[in-house]
């Protein structure tokens, strides 16, 4: 038998072994997630039940109890037990009082969205559709906000499949290999988040270089965080690629990186991040947050600075003295993208 044929047989055999092992791990990982998710949902339902039964109609006592529970539970179990979250657990029990009617396919994030749907028939519809069709929580939120239920009822029967199919055109179903992105599961299991989950190799490499570049070139920059998580009042999680603080300008700088072309949605998103950061993180003595959205399209690298409309013109002019110019950012991004893509191509060819 020739060495080449022998190597070919080994390769085919190895591939089959790998596929078999991968299938075992993928199934086990899914089971672990499902088990953890079910345990978390049931635990939060039971917490809501105990709180509801303890408070009854005593509103004042309820405020004191929730504050006490929040402090004690946070001290012992970590994140996830703010007064707001405990209220959500109580509302969860009030909205779904029959425990065995809970759907194992739905996460805590799904249920947080569902308890805000007031009309029972609409809520039951969204619950069933989410569980039966495998909607992610993001897809569920989109359907609720786009009045999917009402649009479906107002559409003639023969055209309803078109409305129903919209969601899967807008966003594909979530890959099971990435199920542990769920921040609530990570909090519940007391696991640390991996800040590289949401970045591909190109984006991650660019962020690495961008962080070094800004610290080197920008005046007064101090690194704060990567993949900074900000949570809204409704419990939705958002991640900001890079966060710096400039001690000369006395403000935060939040940066969002896009590997494709810049869109108007990207501009709206960085503006949303800026407003959210100002609401959740900025202190009274800080100046308004600066947002930068960077596009690394091969043909054109674009840098856009976003400052809230009510900022003083003086501040808007001043910050440009301490930030790298758009041209400097464009040039750096273009150079680093070409270098990273070249290195990745070489690694692929050498495999």
VOMI-737380 format. One record per residue (C-alpha): x, y, z; residue number from 1; chain. Coordinates in steps of 0.25 Angstrom, whole numbers. Example, Ala and Ser with C-alpha at 12.3 -4.5 7.8 and 13.67 -1.06 7.14 Angstrom:
<<49; -18; 31>; 1; A>
<<55; -4; 29>; 2; A>
This chain:
<<0; 0; 0>; 1; A>
<<6; 14; -4>; 2; A>
<<8; 24; 7>; 3; A>
<<-2; 34; -1>; 4; A>
<<-13; 23; -1>; 5; A>
<<-10; 20; 14>; 6; A>
<<-11; 35; 18>; 7; A>
<<-24; 36; 10>; 8; A>
<<-30; 25; 18>; 9; A>
<<-25; 30; 31>; 10; A>
<<-31; 44; 27>; 11; A>
<<-45; 38; 24>; 12; A>
<<-45; 29; 36>; 13; A>
<<-41; 41; 45>; 14; A>
<<-52; 49; 39>; 15; A>
<<-62; 39; 43>; 16; A>
<<-57; 38; 57>; 17; A>
<<-57; 53; 58>; 18; A>
<<-72; 54; 53>; 19; A>
<<-76; 44; 63>; 20; A>
<<-69; 51; 75>; 21; A>
<<-75; 64; 70>; 22; A>
<<-89; 59; 70>; 23; A>
<<-88; 53; 84>; 24; A>
<<-82; 67; 89>; 25; A>
<<-93; 75; 82>; 26; A>
<<-104; 66; 87>; 27; A>
<<-98; 67; 101>; 28; A>
<<-96; 82; 100>; 29; A>
<<-111; 84; 96>; 30; A>
<<-115; 75; 107>; 31; A>
<<-107; 83; 118>; 32; A>
<<-113; 96; 112>; 33; A>
<<-127; 91; 113>; 34; A>
<<-125; 85; 127>; 35; A>
<<-119; 98; 132>; 36; A>
<<-130; 106; 125>; 37; A>
<<-142; 98; 130>; 38; A>
<<-136; 98; 144>; 39; A>
<<-134; 113; 143>; 40; A>
<<-148; 116; 138>; 41; A>
<<-155; 107; 149>; 42; A>
<<-146; 113; 160>; 43; A>
<<-150; 127; 156>; 44; A>
<<-165; 123; 155>; 45; A>
<<-164; 117; 169>; 46; A>
<<-157; 130; 174>; 47; A>
<<-168; 138; 168>; 48; A>
<<-178; 129; 175>; 49; A>
<<-172; 130; 189>; 50; A>
<<-171; 145; 187>; 51; A>
<<-185; 147; 183>; 52; A>
<<-191; 138; 194>; 53; A>
<<-182; 146; 205>; 54; A>
<<-186; 160; 200>; 55; A>
<<-201; 157; 197>; 56; A>
<<-207; 171; 197>; 57; A>
<<-197; 178; 206>; 58; A>
<<-190; 187; 196>; 59; A>
<<-182; 195; 206>; 60; A>
<<-177; 182; 211>; 61; A>
<<-174; 177; 197>; 62; A>
<<-164; 188; 194>; 63; A>
<<-156; 185; 207>; 64; A>
<<-156; 170; 205>; 65; A>
<<-151; 172; 190>; 66; A>
<<-140; 181; 195>; 67; A>
<<-136; 171; 206>; 68; A>
<<-136; 159; 197>; 69; A>
<<-129; 166; 186>; 70; A>
<<-117; 170; 195>; 71; A>
<<-117; 156; 202>; 72; A>
<<-118; 148; 189>; 73; A>
<<-108; 157; 181>; 74; A>
<<-98; 156; 193>; 75; A>
<<-99; 140; 193>; 76; A>
<<-102; 137; 178>; 77; A>
<<-97; 149; 170>; 78; A>
<<-103; 156; 158>; 79; A>
<<-118; 154; 154>; 80; A>
<<-125; 158; 166>; 81; A>
<<-128; 173; 165>; 82; A>
<<-141; 178; 171>; 83; A>
<<-146; 179; 156>; 84; A>
<<-142; 165; 153>; 85; A>
<<-149; 160; 166>; 86; A>
<<-162; 168; 161>; 87; A>
<<-161; 161; 148>; 88; A>
<<-161; 147; 155>; 89; A>
<<-173; 151; 163>; 90; A>
<<-180; 156; 150>; 91; A>
<<-175; 143; 143>; 92; A>
<<-183; 134; 154>; 93; A>
<<-195; 144; 153>; 94; A>
<<-196; 142; 138>; 95; A>
<<-193; 128; 137>; 96; A>
<<-199; 122; 150>; 97; A>
<<-199; 107; 145>; 98; A>
<<-185; 102; 146>; 99; A>
<<-187; 90; 137>; 100; A>
<<-192; 99; 126>; 101; A>
<<-178; 105; 124>; 102; A>
<<-171; 101; 111>; 103; A>
<<-157; 95; 113>; 104; A>
<<-153; 101; 99>; 105; A>
<<-154; 115; 104>; 106; A>
<<-143; 123; 112>; 107; A>
<<-145; 133; 123>; 108; A>
<<-143; 144; 112>; 109; A>
<<-155; 138; 105>; 110; A>
<<-163; 139; 117>; 111; A>
<<-159; 153; 121>; 112; A>
<<-164; 157; 107>; 113; A>
<<-177; 149; 108>; 114; A>
<<-181; 155; 122>; 115; A>
<<-181; 169; 116>; 116; A>
<<-192; 164; 106>; 117; A>
<<-205; 168; 113>; 118; A>
<<-216; 161; 105>; 119; A>
<<-216; 146; 109>; 120; A>
<<-220; 142; 95>; 121; A>
<<-208; 149; 88>; 122; A>
<<-199; 144; 99>; 123; A>
<<-203; 130; 97>; 124; A>
<<-201; 131; 82>; 125; A>
<<-187; 137; 83>; 126; A>
<<-184; 126; 94>; 127; A>
<<-188; 115; 85>; 128; A>
<<-182; 120; 72>; 129; A>
<<-168; 122; 80>; 130; A>
<<-168; 108; 85>; 131; A>
<<-173; 101; 73>; 132; A>
<<-165; 109; 62>; 133; A>
<<-153; 110; 70>; 134; A>
<<-152; 125; 71>; 135; A>
<<-141; 132; 78>; 136; A>
<<-144; 142; 88>; 137; A>
<<-139; 153; 78>; 138; A>
<<-149; 147; 68>; 139; A>
<<-160; 147; 78>; 140; A>
<<-157; 162; 81>; 141; A>
<<-157; 166; 67>; 142; A>
<<-171; 159; 64>; 143; A>
<<-177; 165; 76>; 144; A>
<<-172; 179; 72>; 145; A>
<<-177; 177; 57>; 146; A>
<<-191; 173; 62>; 147; A>
<<-189; 160; 55>; 148; A>
<<-202; 154; 62>; 149; A>
<<-210; 166; 57>; 150; A>
<<-205; 165; 43>; 151; A>
<<-207; 150; 42>; 152; A>
<<-222; 152; 46>; 153; A>
<<-224; 163; 36>; 154; A>
<<-218; 155; 25>; 155; A>
<<-226; 146; 16>; 156; A>
<<-223; 131; 19>; 157; A>
<<-216; 128; 6>; 158; A>
<<-206; 139; 8>; 159; A>
<<-203; 136; 23>; 160; A>
<<-191; 127; 20>; 161; A>
<<-184; 139; 14>; 162; A>
<<-185; 147; 27>; 163; A>
<<-181; 135; 35>; 164; A>
<<-169; 133; 27>; 165; A>
<<-164; 147; 29>; 166; A>
<<-157; 144; 42>; 167; A>
<<-147; 134; 36>; 168; A>
<<-143; 143; 25>; 169; A>
<<-140; 154; 34>; 170; A>
<<-132; 145; 44>; 171; A>
<<-128; 130; 43>; 172; A>
<<-130; 121; 55>; 173; A>
<<-119; 121; 65>; 174; A>
<<-108; 111; 64>; 175; A>
<<-108; 101; 75>; 176; A>
<<-93; 102; 76>; 177; A>
<<-94; 116; 82>; 178; A>
<<-105; 114; 92>; 179; A>
<<-96; 118; 103>; 180; A>
<<-96; 132; 99>; 181; A>
<<-109; 134; 107>; 182; A>
<<-105; 144; 118>; 183; A>
<<-116; 139; 128>; 184; A>
<<-111; 125; 127>; 185; A>
<<-97; 130; 130>; 186; A>
<<-102; 138; 142>; 187; A>
<<-110; 126; 147>; 188; A>
<<-98; 116; 146>; 189; A>
<<-89; 127; 152>; 190; A>
<<-80; 126; 139>; 191; A>
<<-71; 137; 133>; 192; A>
<<-75; 142; 120>; 193; A>
<<-65; 139; 108>; 194; A>
<<-63; 153; 102>; 195; A>
<<-59; 146; 89>; 196; A>
<<-72; 139; 86>; 197; A>
<<-78; 150; 78>; 198; A>
<<-66; 153; 69>; 199; A>
<<-61; 146; 57>; 200; A>
<<-46; 145; 55>; 201; A>
<<-45; 157; 46>; 202; A>
<<-53; 166; 55>; 203; A>
<<-45; 161; 68>; 204; A>
<<-32; 163; 61>; 205; A>
<<-36; 177; 57>; 206; A>
<<-41; 180; 71>; 207; A>
<<-28; 176; 77>; 208; A>
<<-20; 185; 68>; 209; A>
<<-30; 197; 70>; 210; A>
<<-29; 196; 85>; 211; A>
<<-14; 197; 84>; 212; A>
<<-15; 208; 73>; 213; A>
<<-24; 217; 81>; 214; A>
<<-16; 216; 94>; 215; A>
<<-3; 219; 86>; 216; A>
<<-9; 231; 77>; 217; A>
<<-21; 237; 85>; 218; A>
<<-17; 247; 96>; 219; A>
<<-23; 244; 110>; 220; A>
<<-28; 230; 106>; 221; A>
<<-30; 220; 117>; 222; A>
<<-36; 206; 114>; 223; A>
<<-49; 202; 121>; 224; A>
<<-55; 189; 115>; 225; A>
<<-56; 180; 103>; 226; A>
<<-70; 174; 99>; 227; A>
<<-76; 183; 110>; 228; A>
<<-90; 178; 113>; 229; A>
<<-101; 188; 116>; 230; A>
<<-115; 183; 120>; 231; A>
<<-128; 191; 117>; 232; A>
<<-139; 193; 126>; 233; A>
<<-146; 181; 119>; 234; A>
<<-135; 172; 122>; 235; A>
<<-129; 172; 108>; 236; A>
<<-114; 171; 107>; 237; A>
<<-105; 179; 97>; 238; A>
<<-90; 178; 95>; 239; A>
<<-81; 189; 92>; 240; A>
<<-68; 185; 85>; 241; A>
<<-58; 195; 92>; 242; A>
<<-60; 205; 103>; 243; A>
<<-50; 216; 107>; 244; A>
<<-49; 227; 116>; 245; A>
<<-42; 240; 113>; 246; A>
<<-38; 247; 125>; 247; A>
<<-35; 260; 118>; 248; A>
<<-49; 261; 112>; 249; A>
<<-55; 254; 124>; 250; A>
<<-64; 245; 116>; 251; A>
<<-66; 231; 111>; 252; A>
<<-63; 227; 97>; 253; A>
<<-71; 215; 92>; 254; A>
<<-67; 208; 79>; 255; A>
<<-75; 199; 70>; 256; A>
<<-68; 191; 59>; 257; A>
<<-74; 187; 46>; 258; A>
<<-67; 177; 37>; 259; A>
<<-76; 181; 25>; 260; A>
<<-82; 193; 19>; 261; A>
<<-87; 204; 28>; 262; A>
<<-102; 205; 28>; 263; A>
<<-112; 215; 34>; 264; A>
<<-116; 204; 44>; 265; A>
<<-101; 205; 49>; 266; A>
<<-102; 220; 51>; 267; A>
<<-115; 218; 59>; 268; A>
<<-109; 207; 67>; 269; A>
<<-97; 215; 72>; 270; A>
<<-106; 226; 75>; 271; A>
<<-114; 216; 83>; 272; A>
<<-102; 211; 90>; 273; A>
<<-98; 225; 94>; 274; A>
<<-111; 229; 100>; 275; A>
<<-112; 216; 107>; 276; A>
<<-97; 217; 112>; 277; A>
<<-100; 231; 117>; 278; A>
<<-113; 226; 124>; 279; A>
<<-106; 214; 131>; 280; A>
<<-92; 217; 133>; 281; A>
<<-88; 232; 132>; 282; A>
<<-87; 239; 145>; 283; A>
<<-92; 253; 147>; 284; A>
<<-78; 260; 146>; 285; A>
<<-75; 253; 133>; 286; A>
<<-77; 259; 120>; 287; A>
<<-86; 253; 109>; 288; A>
<<-82; 240; 104>; 289; A>
<<-75; 240; 90>; 290; A>
<<-79; 229; 80>; 291; A>
<<-70; 224; 68>; 292; A>
<<-75; 214; 58>; 293; A>
<<-64; 208; 49>; 294; A>
<<-67; 201; 36>; 295; A>
<<-56; 192; 31>; 296; A>
<<-61; 189; 17>; 297; A>
<<-49; 186; 7>; 298; A>
<<-53; 197; -3>; 299; A>
<<-55; 208; 7>; 300; A>
<<-52; 209; 22>; 301; A>
<<-61; 219; 29>; 302; A>
<<-61; 225; 42>; 303; A>
<<-73; 233; 48>; 304; A>
<<-73; 240; 61>; 305; A>
<<-87; 241; 68>; 306; A>
<<-90; 252; 78>; 307; A>
<<-103; 255; 84>; 308; A>
<<-111; 266; 78>; 309; A>
<<-112; 274; 91>; 310; A>
<<-97; 274; 93>; 311; A>
<<-90; 288; 93>; 312; A>
<<-83; 291; 80>; 313; A>
<<-71; 295; 88>; 314; A>
<<-70; 281; 94>; 315; A>
<<-72; 275; 80>; 316; A>
<<-61; 283; 74>; 317; A>
<<-51; 281; 86>; 318; A>
<<-52; 266; 86>; 319; A>
<<-47; 265; 72>; 320; A>
<<-33; 271; 77>; 321; A>
<<-31; 258; 86>; 322; A>
<<-37; 247; 77>; 323; A>
<<-30; 241; 65>; 324; A>
<<-35; 247; 52>; 325; A>
<<-44; 240; 43>; 326; A>
<<-33; 239; 33>; 327; A>
<<-24; 233; 43>; 328; A>
<<-34; 223; 47>; 329; A>
<<-37; 219; 32>; 330; A>
<<-23; 217; 29>; 331; A>
<<-20; 208; 41>; 332; A>
<<-32; 200; 39>; 333; A>
<<-29; 198; 24>; 334; A>
<<-15; 194; 27>; 335; A>
<<-19; 184; 39>; 336; A>
<<-30; 178; 31>; 337; A>
<<-21; 174; 19>; 338; A>
<<-10; 169; 29>; 339; A>
<<-20; 160; 37>; 340; A>
<<-27; 155; 24>; 341; A>
<<-13; 151; 18>; 342; A>
<<-9; 144; 31>; 343; A>
<<-22; 137; 32>; 344; A>
<<-21; 132; 17>; 345; A>
<<-7; 127; 20>; 346; A>
<<-12; 119; 32>; 347; A>
<<-23; 113; 24>; 348; A>
<<-13; 109; 12>; 349; A>
<<-4; 103; 22>; 350; A>
<<-15; 94; 29>; 351; A>
